[in-house]
Amino acid sequence: MADLLSPLTIRGVTLRNRIVMAPMCQYVAEGGFAGDWHLVHIGSRAAGGAALVVVEATAVTRHGRITGGDLGIWSDEHIEPLARIARFVHSQGAVPGIQLAHAGRKASCAVPWKGGAGLMTPEAGGWPVVGPSALAFDEDSPVPTALDEHGIDGIVGAFEAATHRALAAGFRVIEVHAAHGYLLHQFLSPLSNRRTDSYGGSLENRMRLPLRVAGAVRKLVPDQLPVFVRVSATDWVEGGWDIEQSVVLAGRLKELGVDLIDVSSGGLVPRARIPVGTGYQVPLARRIRHGAGVPTGAVGLITEAGHANEIVTAGDADLVLLARELLREPYWALKAEQELGAEPSWPISYGYAVKRKAQ
């Protein structure tokens, strides 16, 4: 029976355990470029025993950034700084992954520690935002321009170009971000998508752009490398995107060759009532895993090794993604190994010291 510490092979990539560092925005990039902070932040979790380390939401266009501090991959110049990170992650025995994203109507925001509100004017540092419909995220956010079909084609092209660059940088897992109220999620939810053309209305139409993007990415990624998609399984709002629609989407993504659904929730509207608690999204991962017959990752207030292990052994998910807990403890995976009765796989220069008997 698989457990948290058992390896997992997806296509031609083998993860040393089921522990994943979830993509977490740092908002400290300049011009979209990865810097020393990103190398240390991401590299320390690879050295800390995580099997897969996923670089934060990385914008496929300049205007697709959430904030001016987001990482970007809209230029070939972004490749080498990201490749530096991927090389180091690989050197530590972990697999480097990257999340490709477009913020849609939630773009052009201040960084969180400066309020995070939408920037309405270029004078305030903002830029034009787009979405499926001309509906703002909230009263403090700019109203997006509804994408026309030419603009939609451009979004697909941007994800394709970003995929080429991510592969050139050496990433071995590519994740498409279709969650947390960002552009692809905005197309999925009837709360943000009021279109009357072939990209709005019915479930089939609302899924069209996310499926186009995922299919385009899958065609570009070599057969031996996995493609993941992160979804918000529910908006937590009546009449919005929900788990039943997510199961249908996951099944369609599986048909396209997507290898795993990274299951999160919420983020589309600002006042959703989310029942936050320990492992609150795990049942959603289980529902998609069994309903669509596709591997899943579980994320959300998972902090204890025993709980994470139970998620895998119970068949709720195939991977456990940690976010804030890995900010608190970069070496969580090594401590989990110890708690679960295994020998911690310390980096060689650390292991020599911690294993040596006091003299």
N, C-alpha and C positions, 0 to 999 in steps of 0.2 A: 504494500500500500504506500502511495506517495505521501510524503510529509514535507514540512517546511524546508528541511535540509537536503532533500533529495534533488538530484539534478533534473533538469527538464530540457529536452531537445525539441526545438521548433524549427522545422526545415533543417538547414545545415548549421544552426547555431545552438550550442549547448550552454545552458546557464548552470552555474555550479550549485545553486540552490534556488529557492522560490522567492527570494527577497529582492525587491526592486525599489530603487530610489525614484519616487514619482517626480515628474517635472514640476519645478517650483520657481516662479518668476522671482528674479532678484532685483530688477529695475535699476541696475547700475552700469549698464552698457552705454558706451558713447558711440553714436552713429551706427548702432547695431552690432558693434564689434565685441567679441569675447575678449576678456582681459585676464589679468592675474587672479582677480577675485573668483572668476568662473572656474579657472583651472584648480584653485585650491578647494573651493566649495565642492565641485563635482569630484575631483580627484580624491579627496579625503574619504568620501563615501565608498569609492571603489576600493581604496586601501582598507576601508573598514569592513569589508566582507560582503557587501551587496553584490548580487549576481549581475544585475542589469542596472545601469545608471543612465537615466534619461535627462538630457539637457532640456531646460525650461522651454516654454512656448516660444518658438523662434519665428519671427514674422516673415512671411513669404513676399510681402511688399512693404515699402517704407510706410505707407498709410495704413497698413494692417497691424501696426504696433498698438498695444494697449496704452503704453506710455512712451515717452522719449527715451526711457532707460531700458527698453526691451532689446533682447538679442534680435538680430536680423540675418537673413540668408537670401536677400534679394540681389546681392552682387557677388561676383566671383571673388572680390576682395575679402569677403567674409569667410572664405573657405579655410585658409591656413590657420587663423586663430582658433577655429573650431577643430581643425585637424590636430592641433597641438593637444587639445583636451582628449580627443578620441584616442590618440596614441598613448597618452598616459593611462587612461582608463584600461585599455587593453593590456598595458604592461603590468597592471595589478591583478590580472586574472579575471577581470570583469568585462562585460559586454557594453560597449558604448551605444546609446540610443539617442534619438533626437525627436522632439515633437514639433511638427510643422503647423503653423497657425495663422489665422487672420481674424482680427478682433471685430471686424464689421462695425456695427453701431456702438460698440463698447470701446472703440479706439479713441485716440486723442485725449487721454486723461492725464492728470497730474499723477506723479508717483504717490503711493499710499501715504507716506509720511508727510506729504504736502497737501493732503486732503482727498486726493484721488478723484476729484470731480471732473466732469467733462470740460474740456477747454473749448469754449464757444468760438473764439476768434483767433486768427493768425497772430495778432498782436500779443495774445496771451500764450503763444507757443503751440497752438493747436493746428490741425490740418483737416481737410474735408473727410467726412466719414460716409460709408456706404452700408446698405443693408438690403434685405429682401423687399422691405416696404419703408415708407417715410414715417416711421414710428420711433420716437426716441426711447432710450432705456429708462430714463426718468426725467423729472422736470429740470434737472441741472445738466442734462446731457444734450449735445447737439442733435438735431433732427437729421437722420441720414438721407442721402440720395438713394432712391431705389435703383438697384442695378438693372440695366437693360440687358438684353441677350448678349450684346457685344461685351459688356462689362463682366457678365457671368463667364463667358469664354475666357476673358482675361484672367479671372480668378483661377480657373482650371489650369491655364498656362503658367501662372505664377507658382502653383503647387508643383507642376511638372518640373519647372526650372529649379525650384528649391530642392526637389528630390535628387536631381542630377548633382547639385552642389553638395548635398548631404552625403551622398555616396562617394563623391570625390574626397570629402573630408574623412572618410573612413568609418562612418557610422554603420552599424550592422543590424540595427532595428530602427525602422522609420515608423513613427506614430503620427496619424492625422488627428488633429484636434477638432472634434465635433461636439464639444461640451461647453458647459459653464457660460452659456449665453453669448458665445462668440459666433462668427459669421455662419458657419455650417449648421450650428444649433439653431440660429435664428431662422434659417430656411426650414428646419424641421418642425418648429413649433407654430401652431396656429395662432398663438398669442403675438408673435412678432412677424409672421408671414401672412399678409392679407392680399397676396397677389391673386390675379384671376387668369394668369397665363399658364403655361405648362410647368411652371415652377411653384405653383401655389394651389391651394384648395384641397384636393384629395391627398391622402397619405402618399400615394404613388408620386404625385407631383412634388410634394414637399420633400420627399427623399431624393429627388432627382439630382440636385447639385452635390450633396454629400456622396451619393453613389458614383457620380461622375468623377469626383476628385479621388475617392478611394480607388476606383477602378483604374484611373490614369496613373496613380502612384504605384499600384500593384504591377502594372504592365512595365514600368520602368525599373522596378527593384528586381535584381536577379533572383531566380527561383530559389536559391539556397538561403536567401535572407528573408526574415519575417517582416510583415506589415501589421501594425496594430491600429486600432481606431479607438479614441477615447470618446465616450458618450455620456451625456447626462440622461440617466434612465428615466427620470421624471422631473418635471418643472416644480412639483409639489404645489400645483395650482390647478383647481378645477377647470376643465376645458383646455388645458395645455398639453404639452408632450407628456406621455406617460409610459409606464412599463410595458403595456400591451403593444404599443407602437414600437417601442425599443426592441422587443423580441422579433417583430417583423423586420425591422431594420437590420438587426444582427444576422438574421437568416440570409438576407440579401447580401450583406457584406461577406458572409461566409462563401456564398456562391461566387463572389468576385475574387476569392482567394485571400481575403483578410484572415489572419491567423489567430488573432486574439482581440477581444473587446475589453477595453479598460473602462470599468464601470464606475462612474461618479454620478452626481446629480446636481440639480439646481443651477442657479446663476443667471437664468434668463430674465427674471424680473426682480426688482429690489425688495419686495415685501412678501416673499413666499414664506409660508410657515413650514419650516424644515424641522423634523423631529430629531435634532442632533443628539447623539449619544454614542456610546462605545459600539463600534462596528455597525453603525446605522445603515450603511449602504450595502453591507454584505448580502442581505436577502435579495437585493436587486441583481447582484452579480450571480447569485445562485439561480434566480429565475431566468436570466438570459442564458446562462450556461446550459441549463436543462431544457429550456423552451426552444432555443435555437440550435442546440447541439454544437456549440462553439466554445472554445476555451475562453475563460474570462480572468481578469484581474480584479481584486477587491481592494478598495481604498477607503479611508475615512475613519479617523479616531481608532486606529489599531495601534496599540502601544505595547502590549505584553507578548512575549515570545510564545507562551502557552496558547493564547487566543489566536495568534497568527498561525500556529501549527494546526489548531483545530479547524480553521477555515479550509486548509488544504486537505486534511484527513477526512473531513466531513463531505468533501466534494462541493463546497460552496464556490470555490474558485481555484484556478491553477497557479496563480501568482498572487502575492500579497505586496501591495505598494504602500510604502511609508512616506509621509511627507514631513509634517512638523516634528514628529518623533525623531527623525533623522537630523533635523536641525538641532534638537536638544542633545542627541547622542550619535555622532558620526559612526561610532563603532558598535551600534546596536546589533548588527548581524553577528559580530564576533561574540558579543555577550549572549545572544540567543543560542549560538552553538553550544556555549558552555552550559546555559540553563537547560538545554534539551539533551544534555549528556554526551555531546560530541567534543572533540578536541578543537579549540578555536584555531582557525587558519590565519594566524597573525602574519603580516608582512615579515619577511625573513629578518630584517634588521630590528624589528620590534620583538619578534618571537624569541630571538636569541636572548634578549634581556629579560622578558617576562617569564620565560620558562627556566631560566638559570636559577639554581638554588642560591640562597643568600650565603655569602662567604664571610 
